[in-house]
Amino acid sequence: MKYLRLTITDTLSFWDDYLSGYIPALASSQTFTNWYRVPDEWLENSTLISSRREQLLAHLYGDNWLFGNEDGSKYVVLAISEHELSDAERAQRLWSGTKDTCYAVSDDGTIERVSQDAM
């Protein structure tokens, strides 16, 4: 298993008929970090495989997140940063004592929220 720190900056955006597109509310953007334990094959050269990154985003925002919500809003990811933890970083348990959320991904792709101790 590999360990991954994923930091995302996102914002809620709303559809604008005049511009025919979603307008992000940049002033209300937020940045958060989640920690993941993922199967080895999810990473290639210390980077998430694109389809696996999309799977994690769908888990966070909902399966149809790219299509928007019923109220005309949609989350837009402004920035995403990922970092595979080294053995030394894993031993330090960098996620411990943070307010960040931890997830474990099983070999079949099931994503489960876990406690910091269970990471």
N, C-alpha and C positions, 0 to 999 in steps of 0.2 A: 504494500500500500504506500501511496505517496501522500504527502501533506501539502496543502495549498492555502495561501492567503489570497483572498479575492476582495479587492476594494473597488467599489462602484460609486460613481457620482451620477445621480439621476434627477429628473424633475418631472413633474406632471405637466402635460401639454394639453391644449384644447384645440379642437377643430375650428378653423376659421373659413367660412364659406367664401368670403371675398378673396382670400389668398389661396383657397383650395388646398389647405394643408394644415398640419398641426403646428401650433405656436407654443414653443416651450416657455415656461415660467422660470426663467433663469435665476431670478432673485430668490426663488424658493427651492433651489436645488439643494440636495443633501448628499453627503458622502457617508458611506458605512462600509464596514469590513465584516466578512464572514470567513470562517475557517472550515476547510474541507479535508476529509480523509477519503481519497479516491483510489480506485484500482490503478495499478501501474499503467495499463494500456490507455488510460484517459489522457496521459501526457505524452508529448513527443518533443524531445529537446527542451524539457522543462516548461513547456507551454501546453495549455489545454488544446486538445483537438477541437476544431471549430464546432462540430456537431455536439460535442460534450459541453462546450461553453453555452451553446443554445439551450441544451437540456437544463443546465443550472439556472439560466435566466428564466426559462419557462416555469421552473419550480418556484422561483422567487416571485414572479409577477403573474403567473397563471398561464395555462396552456395557450390561450389566444392573445397573449399580451401584445403581439405585434399588430393586431387588428383593432386595438382600442377597446374601451369600455362602453357600456350601454349609454352612459351619460355624455358621450362625445369626448371623453378624456382619454389620455393614453400616457403611459410612462415612457420616457425617452432616456436611454442610457447615454449620458454625455461623455463619460470616460470610464474605462475599466482597466484595472491593473491587477495582474496576477503574479504570484511569486511562489515557486516551489521551495519548500523549506529544506534546508540542508539537514544532515544528521544532527549537527550541533544545535541548530535552531529547534528541531523537534525535541531534543533532549531538554532544552530550556523551557519548552511548553509555552511558547510566546503568547498563546491565546489565554492562558490562565490569568485570572484577575481582571480581564477586560469585560466590557459590557457586550462584546461581540457574540454572535451566534455561531455555534459549531454544528456541522453536519457530517454524517458518515454516509458514504455511497457504497452500496453492496455491489458484488460482482454482476448482479442482474440489472444494475442501474437504478435500483430503488434508493431514494434519498430520504434520510431520516435525521431529524434534529436530535442531537445528543448533548449531554452535559459536557462541560469542560473537562471533568474528570474522566469521562468515557472516551474522550478524544485519544 
